[in-house]
Amino acid sequence: MTESQSATTLQEDDMRITADHVINFLEISNDIYELHELATQSPDNMVHVSEEIKHNTDPNIARHKPIDGASVGNDIADDPIHAQHIQRLFPGLLRVEVLDHHPDHPLRRTGTLSQHLFHQEVPPSPKAFLPPPHQSQSILDPSPCCSENDPPRGKMPPHPTIDDLLLWETNIQATGVRKYPPPLGWIAALPVENVADVGSFWSGYPDVYGPLDAVKRPRRQDTTIANQAGFMATRGQIQYFHEVACPGGFLPPYESHHW
């Protein structure tokens, strides 16, 4: 990164990153910076969500204790968040793959996609679709990530619909959600290592995929680690990686004992 750059993005050659992705990343990063500033100015170094649910403030209500070494439980929905944890927040990319329209594609076979993993444990929510008379249409719009004109490039189908998109290197079992103070609001949480987790409401809580004392939240499995295929970061974020977050540093030369 040169002195004139405020942000950088490095991705694999098959990743599609547009100016809209970068702008969205910078806007969310700025919201996180402002949230951190509010927390550092607060007497308890925390920011709070208005109208928090009762268990956040009632010490008599037991909170979930994870079995995988994380310092926070899997029932964090709208809890206050400390400035130190806000520093760990980082906008991520939820990768998707667009299916081509080749009739012999194995995923195009009848029943394959409708019988996907966890389709019984986590059925589609009615809120994921438009109201009548368009209730068969998803509220999700694939155009920001995957729009392609006709004729398309390579195997990309033109004007893909939401039914053409698949999650890539993660799934519903590895994800969660959390409500942050405005302007962030509800945010999806991708998997992170247990020691880095700042808390979210896991899709498996309390017993969606089995008893909590037997099922761990997937964190470092290759199939669900939510590999970003590169990274996007501001100058300040890279400085935080190098000086705080990454043992041995993030930038070369890699001469510390860690490496």
Salt bridges, closest charged atoms under 4 A:
ASP44 OD2 - HIS48 NE2 2.95
GLU52 OE2 - HIS48 ND1 3.31
ASP58 OD2 - LYS54 NZ 3.98
ASP68 OD2 - ARG219 NE 2.71
ASP75 OD2 - ARG63 NE 3.07
ASP79 OD2 - ARG63 NH1 2.82
GLU148 OE1 - ARG16 NH1 3.58
GLU148 OE2 - ARG153 NE 2.89
ASP164 OD1 - HIS101 NE2 3.63
ASP164 OD1 - ARG108 NH2 3.23
GLU169 OE1 - ARG95 NH1 3.67
GLU193 OE2 - ARG220 NH1 3.24
ASP197 OD2 - ARG219 NH1 3.07
